[in-house]
Amino acid sequence: MTAFQYSGRFGAELLSPDRTRFSFWAPSCDTVILEVEGLPPQAMERDEEGFFTTEALCGAGARYRFRIRDDLSVPDPASRCQPDGVHGPSEILDPGFYQWKNPGWKGRPWEETVIYELHVGLEGGYEGLMARLEELVDLGVTAIELMPLNSFSGHWNWGYDGVLLFAPDISYGRPSILKTLIDHAHGLGLMVFLDVVYNHFGPDGNYVPDYAEILFDPDNATVWGDGINFHDPVVAEFFIDNAMLWLAEYRFDGLRIDAAWAITDRNWFAQLRQKVAHHTEPGRHIHLILENENNDSGLLRDGYNQWDEDWHHALTVLLTGENVGYFKAFTNDPTALLRRVLAEGFAWQGEYFAPAEKMRGTPSADLPPTKFVTFLQNHDQIGNRPRGERLITLCEPDSFRAAYALLLLCPMTPMLFMGEEWGCTTPFYFFCDFHDDLGQKVREGRDNQFRKYCGITDPEELESLSDPIARSTYDASRPDRHERETAYGQEWLARTKELLALRHHHITPHLKGARSAGAEVLGENAVRATWLLNNGTLLSTSINLGSQILPLVEPGSVIHQSTVGRTAGTLPPRSIVVGLERAL
């Protein structure tokens, strides 16, 4: 094993150019036959854990399946490549085939992180995205986060319906081109993160129940189907091996773990972190990020970072006045909630959270602000709206500009969504390529979601919404780059570049060890927050999303103000002032 490979117990392992070892975990089966195209069927040997193994005279490029009963042959659940999709045969890959041009890349410290979330398909696949990387680096972005790549059914999908987790979906390009993309990003100084889904399998192409029923936990069902039985050690190992594949063989710099609250064995997170630490070469930076409704600050103390949805929800309510679905919990006093988020990270730290009908969160005030990934827009918060509107189209422009400056200049870790840098107004919809009964179930599921969380009950209005399984919905979600070239788009690009330059000059070098110095409510819809940076400087952000001029104690040095010609000692409506001064 080299620093660029990770050898686990699952899948096909190339032993020599013309010999491969196969390992298939199928505890629900008594017999399994290996079928390699062009070779006779070959019986596999079963051990007491349910692993079936054998070796065959074939090498990279050979295609194979496992016959688990007379009427069913299945792809390898640890397949590295599915050239014909999730229902086709698996293909053996040589993990050492790609020659890395930047083998010495060690990543970047977390404090330097500015994330750009994107959908690879909408960027034109791996090659299309590669052509955009230099403009993102020039902007000041330091990491791209790819929505899930695991193989899914159909030709377009958000990625959260994956069924073969080790195989990058072929619609974006061959696995070798994915490595080229990552290598090129590293050559530009850009980190690459991957969104991974370990809480469920997609509805089409999931053969696992036929041979490993124990992998699922029906007693902990999710909204997407049966949960995963992480309490079984082999199941836990399967998902850890998947994480290590992306980090070791593909050289991803980090993972974002989707819906981490649905992973029912909390010990699994410690196992993953320990495995990453053990197999990571000295000096290399690996970053693990959670999406976790539980607001479990203990996991953040144990090496993880987290998407901070409380930050997003509090600001969205202040910007738009939304009061349906989970936003309703933030409507009582959103200004106080924003104050708490800026000072302490989470708004809910053990209090009752009505949308979930349970207590939510644990104390987080001791955590460094960089632990919290903040955003105004992401795939979920746009795409799960009935009409896929971006936040910038839903609120007053000056207010959004102030919130945008807060995002990029507060010491929490900022994330942009594709196109946000130029003020993109293109909708982003939910989309998938399912058909027949399954496609109809997706339509009905989306309608039910909008009835429940958005209060849309009029059949005609529901009928007017975009069709989630139509190709046109996918195409309509692609950011309009013509808008980028307009005066409006160029103004937004200049704004983004200026704000990120300010961040990298004044804030980023002093973030390690930074901590909150408190926050206060200045008035209706207005908050001032301060942080002590590691050079003894106080960073302050004063944001007023209300309609009244408020008094302001001037910072020692103003590095950004969104209102031109602001009178000193005042905080105008729909504005922000960011400053630095020496701590006493």
RAKA-V234573 format. One record per residue. N is the residue number from 0. RES is the residue in one small letter. PHI is phi in radians with two decimals (999 if undefined). PSI is psi in whole degrees, 0 to 359 (* if undefined). OMEGA is omega in whole degrees, -180 to 180 (999 if undefined). Layout:
BEGIN
n=[N,N]
res=[RES,RES]
phi=[PHI,PHI]
psi=[PSI,PSI]
omega=[OMEGA,OMEGA]
END
This chain:
BEGIN
n=[0,1,2,3,4,5,6,7,8,9,10,11,12,13,14,15,16,17,18,19,20,21,22,23,24,25,26,27,28,29,30,31,32,33,34,35,36,37,38,39,40,41,42,43,44,45,46,47,48,49,50,51,52,53,54,55,56,57,58,59,60,61,62,63,64,65,66,67,68,69,70,71,72,73,74,75,76,77,78,79,80,81,82,83,84,85,86,87,88,89,90,91,92,93,94,95,96,97,98,99,100,101,102,103,104,105,106,107,108,109,110,111,112,113,114,115,116,117,118,119,120,121,122,123,124,125,126,127,128,129,130,131,132,133,134,135,136,137,138,139,140,141,142,143,144,145,146,147,148,149,150,151,152,153,154,155,156,157,158,159,160,161,162,163,164,165,166,167,168,169,170,171,172,173,174,175,176,177,178,179,180,181,182,183,184,185,186,187,188,189,190,191,192,193,194,195,196,197,198,199,200,201,202,203,204,205,206,207,208,209,210,211,212,213,214,215,216,217,218,219,220,221,222,223,224,225,226,227,228,229,230,231,232,233,234,235,236,237,238,239,240,241,242,243,244,245,246,247,248,249,250,251,252,253,254,255,256,257,258,259,260,261,262,263,264,265,266,267,268,269,270,271,272,273,274,275,276,277,278,279,280,281,282,283,284,285,286,287,288,289,290,291,292,293,294,295,296,297,298,299,300,301,302,303,304,305,306,307,308,309,310,311,312,313,314,315,316,317,318,319,320,321,322,323,324,325,326,327,328,329,330,331,332,333,334,335,336,337,338,339,340,341,342,343,344,345,346,347,348,349,350,351,352,353,354,355,356,357,358,359,360,361,362,363,364,365,366,367,368,369,370,371,372,373,374,375,376,377,378,379,380,381,382,383,384,385,386,387,388,389,390,391,392,393,394,395,396,397,398,399,400,401,402,403,404,405,406,407,408,409,410,411,412,413,414,415,416,417,418,419,420,421,422,423,424,425,426,427,428,429,430,431,432,433,434,435,436,437,438,439,440,441,442,443,444,445,446,447,448,449,450,451,452,453,454,455,456,457,458,459,460,461,462,463,464,465,466,467,468,469,470,471,472,473,474,475,476,477,478,479,480,481,482,483,484,485,486,487,488,489,490,491,492,493,494,495,496,497,498,499,500,501,502,503,504,505,506,507,508,509,510,511,512,513,514,515,516,517,518,519,520,521,522,523,524,525,526,527,528,529,530,531,532,533,534,535,536,537,538,539,540,541,542,543,544,545,546,547,548,549,550,551,552,553,554,555,556,557,558,559,560,561,562,563,564,565,566,567,568,569,570,571,572,573,574,575,576,577,578,579,580,581,582,583]
res=[m,t,a,f,q,y,s,g,r,f,g,a,e,l,l,s,p,d,r,t,r,f,s,f,w,a,p,s,c,d,t,v,i,l,e,v,e,g,l,p,p,q,a,m,e,r,d,e,e,g,f,f,t,t,e,a,l,c,g,a,g,a,r,y,r,f,r,i,r,d,d,l,s,v,p,d,p,a,s,r,c,q,p,d,g,v,h,g,p,s,e,i,l,d,p,g,f,y,q,w,k,n,p,g,w,k,g,r,p,w,e,e,t,v,i,y,e,l,h,v,g,l,e,g,g,y,e,g,l,m,a,r,l,e,e,l,v,d,l,g,v,t,a,i,e,l,m,p,l,n,s,f,s,g,h,w,n,w,g,y,d,g,v,l,l,f,a,p,d,i,s,y,g,r,p,s,i,l,k,t,l,i,d,h,a,h,g,l,g,l,m,v,f,l,d,v,v,y,n,h,f,g,p,d,g,n,y,v,p,d,y,a,e,i,l,f,d,p,d,n,a,t,v,w,g,d,g,i,n,f,h,d,p,v,v,a,e,f,f,i,d,n,a,m,l,w,l,a,e,y,r,f,d,g,l,r,i,d,a,a,w,a,i,t,d,r,n,w,f,a,q,l,r,q,k,v,a,h,h,t,e,p,g,r,h,i,h,l,i,l,e,n,e,n,n,d,s,g,l,l,r,d,g,y,n,q,w,d,e,d,w,h,h,a,l,t,v,l,l,t,g,e,n,v,g,y,f,k,a,f,t,n,d,p,t,a,l,l,r,r,v,l,a,e,g,f,a,w,q,g,e,y,f,a,p,a,e,k,m,r,g,t,p,s,a,d,l,p,p,t,k,f,v,t,f,l,q,n,h,d,q,i,g,n,r,p,r,g,e,r,l,i,t,l,c,e,p,d,s,f,r,a,a,y,a,l,l,l,l,c,p,m,t,p,m,l,f,m,g,e,e,w,g,c,t,t,p,f,y,f,f,c,d,f,h,d,d,l,g,q,k,v,r,e,g,r,d,n,q,f,r,k,y,c,g,i,t,d,p,e,e,l,e,s,l,s,d,p,i,a,r,s,t,y,d,a,s,r,p,d,r,h,e,r,e,t,a,y,g,q,e,w,l,a,r,t,k,e,l,l,a,l,r,h,h,h,i,t,p,h,l,k,g,a,r,s,a,g,a,e,v,l,g,e,n,a,v,r,a,t,w,l,l,n,n,g,t,l,l,s,t,s,i,n,l,g,s,q,i,l,p,l,v,e,p,g,s,v,i,h,q,s,t,v,g,r,t,a,g,t,l,p,p,r,s,i,v,v,g,l,e,r,a,l]
phi=[999,-1.80,-1.16,-1.93,-2.43,-2.41,-1.83,-1.81,-1.66,-1.96,1.72,-1.73,-2.05,-1.27,-1.59,-2.74,-0.95,-2.23,-2.53,-2.33,-1.75,-1.98,-2.37,-2.31,-1.52,-2.45,-1.11,-1.44,-1.91,-1.67,-2.39,-2.45,-1.99,-1.42,-2.08,-1.78,-1.02,1.60,-2.13,-1.15,-1.00,-2.38,-1.18,-1.92,-1.69,-1.72,-1.83,-1.22,-1.50,1.67,-1.46,-1.84,-2.32,-2.97,-2.08,-2.44,-1.47,-2.74,-2.36,-1.00,1.74,-1.18,-1.98,-2.68,-2.48,-2.00,-1.55,-1.75,-2.79,-0.98,-1.81,-2.61,-1.95,-2.19,-1.21,-1.28,-1.10,-1.90,-0.96,-1.59,-2.79,-2.17,-1.11,-1.95,1.61,-1.27,-1.70,-1.63,-1.26,-1.54,-2.10,-1.32,-2.02,-1.68,-1.14,-1.65,-1.15,-1.34,-1.74,-1.24,-1.52,-2.22,-1.19,-1.54,-1.04,-1.97,1.53,-2.36,-1.05,-1.02,-1.10,-1.53,-1.32,-2.28,-1.64,-2.22,-1.47,-2.66,-1.85,-1.07,-1.07,-1.24,-1.60,1.63,1.34,-1.06,-1.23,-1.11,-1.15,-0.98,-1.21,-1.69,-1.08,-1.10,-1.21,-1.24,-1.09,-1.06,-1.21,2.05,-1.24,-2.06,-2.65,-1.85,-2.06,-1.57,-1.04,-0.91,-1.87,-0.95,-1.09,-2.25,-1.40,1.65,-1.83,-2.53,-3.01,-1.05,1.98,-1.55,-1.92,-1.19,-2.25,-2.15,-1.34,-1.63,-1.94,-1.04,-1.08,-1.21,-1.15,-1.62,2.32,-1.17,-0.96,-1.11,-1.28,-1.07,-1.12,-1.07,-1.03,-1.13,-1.07,-1.12,-1.05,-1.09,-1.11,-1.65,1.44,-1.87,-1.35,-2.26,-1.87,-2.20,-1.43,-2.07,-2.08,-2.05,-1.91,-2.95,-1.95,-1.17,-1.48,-2.24,1.64,-1.59,-1.65,-0.98,-1.02,-1.33,-2.34,-2.54,-1.03,-1.17,-1.13,-1.79,-2.21,-1.13,-1.31,-2.16,-1.17,-1.82,-1.17,-1.75,2.39,-1.01,-1.28,-1.83,-1.50,-1.22,-1.30,-1.39,-1.11,-1.25,-1.08,-1.02,-1.12,-1.00,-1.33,-1.15,-1.08,-1.10,-1.03,-1.20,-0.99,-1.14,-1.36,-1.58,-1.33,-1.63,1.15,-1.05,-1.59,3.13,-2.26,-1.89,-1.60,-1.21,0.75,-1.09,-1.11,-1.46,-1.49,-1.38,-1.73,-1.08,-1.12,-1.05,-1.14,-1.18,-1.07,-1.11,-1.05,-1.15,-1.12,-1.07,-1.08,-1.22,-1.79,-1.65,-1.15,-0.98,1.51,-1.49,-1.65,-2.12,-2.10,-2.03,-2.15,-1.95,-1.81,-2.54,-1.06,-1.25,0.87,-1.51,-1.20,-1.06,-1.19,-1.26,-1.25,-1.76,1.85,-1.68,-2.09,-2.54,-1.06,-1.77,-1.24,-1.05,-1.03,-1.09,-1.17,-1.08,-1.19,-1.09,-1.11,-1.16,-1.41,-2.11,1.33,-1.02,-2.53,-2.06,1.05,-1.23,-1.14,-1.02,-1.17,-1.76,-1.53,-1.11,-2.66,-1.10,-1.13,-1.12,-1.18,-1.11,-1.00,-1.19,-1.07,-1.15,-1.49,-2.26,1.69,-1.80,-1.44,-1.84,-2.27,2.13,-1.47,-1.22,-2.05,-1.04,-1.01,-1.67,0.98,-2.83,-1.22,-2.38,1.60,-2.41,-0.97,-2.32,-1.12,-1.43,-1.40,-1.17,-1.08,-1.16,-1.13,-1.85,-1.53,-1.94,-2.83,-1.69,-2.54,-2.67,-1.05,-1.18,-1.26,-1.66,-1.22,-1.64,-1.43,-0.95,-1.95,1.09,-1.28,-1.40,-1.01,-1.05,-1.57,-1.93,-2.42,-1.13,-0.98,-1.11,-1.13,-1.13,-1.09,-1.15,-1.14,-1.13,-1.15,-1.05,-0.97,-1.53,-2.02,-1.53,-1.36,-1.17,-1.52,-1.47,-2.34,-1.84,-1.87,-0.78,1.59,-1.08,-1.14,-1.90,1.22,-0.93,-1.94,-1.10,-1.10,-2.23,-1.82,-1.32,-2.59,-2.77,-1.94,-1.85,-2.35,0.93,-1.08,-1.13,-1.06,-1.16,-1.09,-1.11,-1.01,-1.14,-1.12,-1.15,-1.07,-1.12,-1.10,-1.24,-1.14,-1.27,-1.74,-2.05,1.23,-1.58,-2.08,-1.23,-1.00,-1.17,-1.16,-1.07,-1.15,-1.38,-1.29,-1.08,-1.40,-1.15,-1.85,-1.52,-1.04,-1.11,-1.18,-1.05,-1.11,-1.25,-1.54,-1.31,-0.95,-1.43,-1.28,-1.13,-1.10,-1.05,-1.55,-1.31,-1.03,-1.04,-1.12,-1.19,-1.11,-1.17,-1.05,-1.08,-1.09,-1.06,-1.13,-1.13,-1.13,-1.22,-1.12,-1.06,-1.06,-1.17,-1.46,-1.66,-2.00,-0.92,-1.11,-2.08,-1.49,-1.11,1.51,-1.12,-2.58,-1.19,-1.97,1.87,-2.61,-2.49,-1.41,-1.58,2.96,-1.07,1.13,-2.40,-2.47,-2.04,-2.23,-2.32,-2.39,-1.63,-1.44,-1.33,-1.75,1.46,-1.64,-1.65,-1.69,-2.19,-2.21,-2.09,-2.11,-2.17,-1.73,-1.62,-1.91,-1.97,-1.25,-2.08,-1.25,-2.46,-1.36,-1.13,-1.24,-1.05,-2.46,-1.50,-1.76,-2.76,-2.48,-1.48,-1.78,-1.21,1.32,-1.02,-1.36,-0.96,1.46,-2.25,-2.14,-1.11,-1.06,0.92,-2.57,-2.45,-2.24,-2.09,-2.51,-2.28,-2.79,-1.24,-1.26,-1.28]
psi=[133,178,349,16,157,121,108,196,1,138,194,126,121,118,327,173,334,25,133,140,133,136,121,117,111,67,343,355,151,326,148,139,128,129,106,128,127,355,157,150,148,124,145,152,134,137,181,340,351,13,129,128,155,168,149,153,81,161,200,136,339,146,146,162,170,123,115,345,172,325,12,118,139,153,165,125,341,26,138,347,135,82,335,21,181,344,356,183,160,156,135,133,152,108,342,5,319,131,109,135,341,60,342,1,130,1,195,152,150,326,341,1,127,112,146,106,140,162,119,319,318,344,2,25,186,319,321,318,321,323,344,350,321,323,329,320,316,329,328,4,141,353,138,143,117,129,159,141,349,147,133,167,138,188,345,146,150,330,351,9,30,149,341,97,341,354,112,138,133,343,340,348,168,155,326,329,328,317,322,318,311,318,316,319,316,323,337,1,20,127,155,120,154,134,123,149,107,18,349,168,154,168,348,125,6,99,358,319,338,340,349,63,331,345,338,154,88,341,347,58,147,175,346,356,192,141,179,139,75,349,342,127,326,322,313,319,321,314,327,319,324,314,318,328,311,321,323,303,320,350,28,148,353,168,143,117,112,141,55,337,339,355,105,341,103,333,338,325,322,321,316,313,319,320,318,314,321,325,5,131,151,136,352,137,121,132,132,126,139,145,114,102,339,346,53,94,340,323,330,328,342,25,356,162,169,140,128,88,335,320,311,313,317,315,321,319,318,325,327,341,15,144,27,162,218,343,335,326,343,3,343,311,73,332,316,323,320,319,316,320,314,326,327,356,296,144,324,120,42,358,166,132,107,317,328,352,44,168,144,133,168,161,137,6,336,350,148,148,332,345,340,120,120,155,152,334,143,181,319,310,342,307,341,8,147,323,12,28,142,149,326,335,358,357,170,133,315,323,318,320,322,316,324,319,322,315,313,345,357,158,358,166,113,150,133,155,146,125,344,332,336,19,33,135,2,132,158,117,164,137,149,160,64,159,172,224,320,318,319,322,322,315,312,322,320,318,317,322,318,328,315,313,341,356,22,112,346,119,324,321,318,320,333,348,160,145,116,343,7,142,326,329,317,311,325,348,353,123,136,104,346,324,327,327,356,169,320,311,319,325,318,320,316,320,313,315,321,315,318,327,318,317,309,332,312,334,307,315,346,20,330,120,0,152,160,142,16,168,153,150,125,337,189,122,28,136,142,130,147,150,143,115,168,357,13,8,142,124,130,142,126,113,134,105,12,191,4,146,133,150,150,132,116,135,164,320,121,122,343,137,134,345,116,135,22,138,128,143,7,154,99,163,146,54,170,147,128,132,169,147,158,137,148,*]
omega=[177,178,-176,177,172,-176,176,-176,-173,170,-177,-180,180,-180,177,-177,-177,178,-176,174,-179,178,-172,-180,-177,-175,179,-175,173,179,176,178,173,177,175,-179,-180,179,176,174,-173,179,179,-178,-177,172,-173,178,-178,174,174,-176,171,173,-179,-179,178,-177,-178,-179,178,-180,-172,173,172,176,-177,171,-172,-174,-175,168,-173,172,180,178,175,177,177,-179,178,-173,-180,178,-169,178,-178,179,175,-179,177,176,172,-176,180,-176,-176,178,-175,179,-180,-175,-179,-179,-179,-177,180,176,-178,-177,179,-169,166,-169,175,-179,-177,173,-173,-179,-180,176,179,-178,-177,-177,177,179,-180,-178,-178,-169,-177,-180,177,177,179,179,-176,175,179,180,170,178,-177,170,-166,-179,-176,-173,-178,179,178,-175,177,-175,173,-179,-176,175,-178,179,176,-163,-177,-174,175,-175,-172,-178,-179,-177,179,178,179,178,173,178,177,178,-178,179,179,178,179,178,178,-178,-174,174,178,177,179,174,-180,-175,-177,-175,179,171,179,-173,-178,-178,179,179,-173,180,-179,-177,180,-176,-177,180,-175,-179,-177,179,177,-178,175,176,-178,-178,-180,175,-177,-176,-178,178,174,-174,180,176,178,180,-180,-177,175,177,177,178,-178,175,-177,-175,-175,-175,-178,175,170,-178,180,179,170,-175,-176,174,-177,180,-179,174,-164,178,-177,180,-179,-179,177,178,179,-178,180,178,178,-179,-177,-173,180,-179,-176,176,-178,180,174,-175,-179,-173,179,157,-169,179,-177,-176,-178,-176,177,178,178,175,-177,171,-179,170,-175,166,-177,-179,176,178,-179,-174,180,-180,180,178,178,-177,-171,-175,-180,-177,178,180,-178,177,-177,-180,-177,-173,-176,178,-176,179,178,179,176,177,-178,179,-179,-178,-168,177,-180,173,178,-176,179,-179,179,-179,-170,-178,179,-179,179,172,-174,170,175,-176,-175,-173,-178,-174,176,-177,-178,178,-172,178,-174,-176,169,-177,170,-175,-178,-171,172,-171,177,169,-177,-178,173,-176,171,-176,-177,-179,-172,-176,-178,-173,-179,179,179,179,178,179,179,177,176,180,-171,-176,172,-170,171,-174,-172,175,174,174,-172,-179,-176,-177,177,178,-174,178,178,176,172,-173,166,180,174,-176,176,-173,173,-175,-180,177,179,177,177,178,-178,179,177,178,180,178,-179,175,-173,-171,-176,176,179,-178,-179,-178,180,178,177,-179,-178,-178,-178,180,-173,-178,-178,176,-179,178,176,-178,-178,-180,-178,-180,-177,-178,172,178,179,-175,177,176,177,-179,180,176,179,178,179,179,-180,-179,179,-178,179,175,175,180,-176,-179,-171,-167,-174,-177,-174,-176,-178,-178,178,-180,179,173,175,178,-179,174,-179,-177,-180,178,-178,-176,170,178,179,178,177,179,-172,175,179,180,172,173,180,172,177,-176,-180,178,178,-174,-177,171,-179,174,-178,170,-174,172,-178,-179,178,178,177,170,-173,179,179,178,179,175,-180,180,179,174,-175,175,175,-177,176,172,-180,-176,177,173,179,177,179,999]
END
